[in-house]
Amino acid sequence: MRILVVYCHPVPESFGAALRDTVMNALAEGGNETRLIDLYAEGFDPVMGCDERRVYNDMQKDQHPLPAHAEQLAWAEGLVFVYPTWWYGLPAMLKGWLDRVWTPEITFAMSPETKRIRPLMTHIRKLGVVTTCGAPRWWSYVVGHPGKRTLLRGMRALFAKRCKTLFLAHYLMDVSTPQSRADFLALVDRRIRRF
């Protein structure tokens, strides 16, 4: 399976980098073909400018502001996001990637008559999220887990109807221990291999 891993963390030696490496290794050893988008390493600009926003709703494929990223989405049969949960949601860099890359005619089409969205990413059959959260699990659910909902409900609606999902989170990251982090890496390795 062709799997695109989208990684978002500003610190190269972070635990997030260990998660990214674990995901990439588990996917490769499972026989998958993988590609990695490392948003911070490539200096991705998450800011949608005025002119880009003005043409967004009527944008055609050949007008895409980031054609290399659009091609990566077209190539993928599965997506895995690896990122830290900050203030209960996606880091601004990752949200900006969704804003700028997931455009009409690439990820969805809107009927001029009914205004209904038609998914264009039905080639995506698997969607995974690997994240860290400073809050405890119970509090993350009390506040609604906004990042999880954005990806596993909102964006997932653009994928294949039977798209399989996986969500793995290391809660209480701010008070984690070497053992809790090692245990989570082992869990990620096991679950991604089965995924």
VENKADA-V62569 format. One record per helix or strand. SS is the DSSP state (2 for helix, 1 for strand). FROM is the first residue (numbers start at 1). LEN is the number of residues. If there is no record, write none. Layout:
BEGIN
ss->SS from->FROM len->LEN
ss->SS from->FROM len->LEN
END
This chain:
BEGIN
ss->1 from->2 len->7
ss->2 from->15 len->15
ss->1 from->33 len->6
ss->2 from->50 len->7
ss->2 from->61 len->3
ss->2 from->67 len->9
ss->1 from->78 len->9
ss->1 from->89 len->1
ss->2 from->92 len->10
ss->1 from->104 len->1
ss->1 from->108 len->3
ss->1 from->117 len->3
ss->1 from->121 len->1
ss->1 from->126 len->8
ss->2 from->137 len->6
ss->2 from->146 len->13
ss->1 from->159 len->1
ss->1 from->164 len->7
ss->2 from->173 len->3
ss->2 from->178 len->17
END
